[in-house]
Amino acid sequence: MAGGLEFFVQKSSNIMAENRLLKFVVVILAVSIVYLGTMIQYAMDSQRTIIVPPAVTTSLSLRGDQADDAYLVAMARYIAALVFNYTPATAKRQFTELMHLYSPETFSSGQRWLSELVATVEKARVTSVYYPESISIAEGEVNQIKLEGTLKRGTDLVEPTGERAVYLIDYRIVAGRFEILQIVEKVRK
C-alpha cells in the first residue's frame, strides 16, 4: 500500500485510522484559527497609536476604544472651531468637514441640523466666534465633552454681542475613530 497508514492488517481499519487522524488535524487547525483570530483582535484593541500633528506640542494617543485626555481636548477644540467659528463664506465648507466626524447612526440628524444652520447663516449673514474657556471630559455610559466659553454672534448690520455658552459633545471612539453622536447647547439659566 502506497501512501497510507499501515498499522492494521485490514485495509478498512487503516482507512478508518487515517480518517480519525485527519479529523484530529482538522480540529487542531480549527482551534488554532480561532485562537489566532482572538489574539489578533486583542492585539488590535491594545494597539496604541501616537499622533503628533504639526499644531500640537504633546503626543496624543488612542488605544482601541479609548483616548487620552489630550486627544479629547484637541478634538473638542477642533470641533468647536468648525461648528462655532464661521462666517457666511466659510460655514458650508466647515460644516461639511465636521460631518466627516459624525457617527453613521446620527449622521442624518447632524446633517439636518447643520444644513438648517448654514441656511440661517447665509440668509441672515451671521458671523460667529466662540472662545472656549474650559473643557471637561466625562466618560461613562455616555462619553461627553463639556465646552464652556463665550460666544459672539453678529450680522453685517448688528455688532457682535458676547454671551456665556455651554455646549455638550456626546462622542464615542470606535476602532480608533472619533465619532460625534450629538452636539447640544446646554440650556442657559
N, C-alpha and C positions, 0 to 999 in steps of 0.2 A: 504494500500500500504506500503510495507516494503522497507526502504532504499532509498527513493527518496524525491524530493520536493513535497509538497502538499499545494501549495498556491492557486491553482485553482481547480475548480470543475472537469473540463475535464482533463482526463489523458494526452491527446496530448499537452495541454497547459503546464502542469507540465513538460513533457519531453522536450519541446522547451525551457522552462526556465532553466532547468537543463543543456541543451546543451549550452545555452548562458553563463551560469556560468562557465562551463568547458572551453569554448573558451576564456573567460576572464582570467582564471587561466593560460592557455597555453600562452597567450600573455604576462602576467606578468612574467612567468618563462623565456620566450624568452628574454624579455627586461633585466631581471636580469642576464642572462647568458652573454649577450652582454656587459653589464655594468661591470660585474666581469672580463670578458676577457680583456676589456680595462684597468681596474685597475691593473690587473696582468702584462700586457705589460708595463704600466707606472712604476710599481714597479721594474720590471726587468731592464728597461732603466735607472732608477735612483739609482739602487743598486750600492753601492760603495764597491770595493774590494781593500783592502790594502795588499800589498805584501811586505814582508821583507825577502828576501833571505839572506843566511849567508854572502855573499860577499858585501852586500850593507848596508851602515850605516844609510840611511834615508828610510822613508816609501815611497813606490811607489803606486799610486792608479789609478784605471780605473773606469770610470762610463759610462756605456752604450757604446757609440762610441767615447768617449773622454778619454784622458790620460793626466796626469800631465807631466810637462817638465822633471822631474827627471826620470820618467819611459822611456820617449822617448830617453833621453841621455843614459840611461843604455842599452836600446835596440840597439842604434847606436853603442855603444862600443862593444856589443856582436856580432853584425853583422860584424863590421869591423874586429874583432878578427877572426871570422870564414872565411871571404872571402879574407882578405888581408894578414893574417899571416899564412903562410903554408910552408911546405917542401914537397918533393915528397912522403914521407911516410905518411903525415897527410892530404894532400889535399883532397883525395877522401872521407875520413871519415867526415872531416869538411864540405865539400860542401853538402854531404848527409844530415847532420844535419841542414844546412842552408835551404835546400829545404823544410823542415817542416814549415818554416815561409812564404813561397810564397803563394799568393792567388791562388785559383783554376783556375782563368782566365789566369794568367800569369805563371802558373807552367811549362808548356811545353817550353816556351821561356827561362825561367830561367834555366831549366834543360839542354836545349841545350847549353846555354852559359857556364854553369858550367862544362858540360861534355867536351866541347872543351878546357876549361881552364885546367881541370885535365889531358887531353891527352898531352897538351903542357908542363905542369909542370912535368909530369912523363917522357916524351920523352927528354926534354932539361935539366932535373934535376934542375929546378928553385926553388929557395928559396926566400920568400918574407916576409918583415916585414913592418908594417905600424904604424907610430906614429901619432895618431890624436892630433892636437894642438888646434883646436876649433871645436865645434859642435853647429850649429844653427838650429833652428826649424822654419819652415814656414808653417802655417796652412791656409787653404783656399780651393779653388776649388780642388787643388791637395795638399795633405799633403806631405811635403818634409823635409827631414833631410839633412843638408849640412855638410859634413865632410871635414875639411881642415887639411893637415898634410904632413909628409914626408914619402915617400915610398922608401924602399931599396930593390932592387931585384938583385939577382946574381945567378950564377950557380956554379957547382963544380969547373969549370975552371976559372970563372971570379969573381973577388971580387965585393961584392955588392956596388952599387952606389946609393946615395940618391938623390931624386928629389922631388920637390913640387908636390902634387897630391890633387885634389879636387874631391870628389865623392858626388853624389846626390842619396838619397834613397827615392823613392816615396813609400808611405805606406798608409794603411787605417786600421782602427780598427773596426771590426765587432763583435758585441755582446761580447766585452771584449777580442777579439783575435787579436793580432797584425799580419798584413799580408803585406808582401812586394809585391809591384806592379812591381818595377824595380829598378835596381842599375846601374847607369851610371857614367862614368868618365866625368867630365866637361872638355871641350877642353882647353888645356893649351895655353896661349898666349906667 
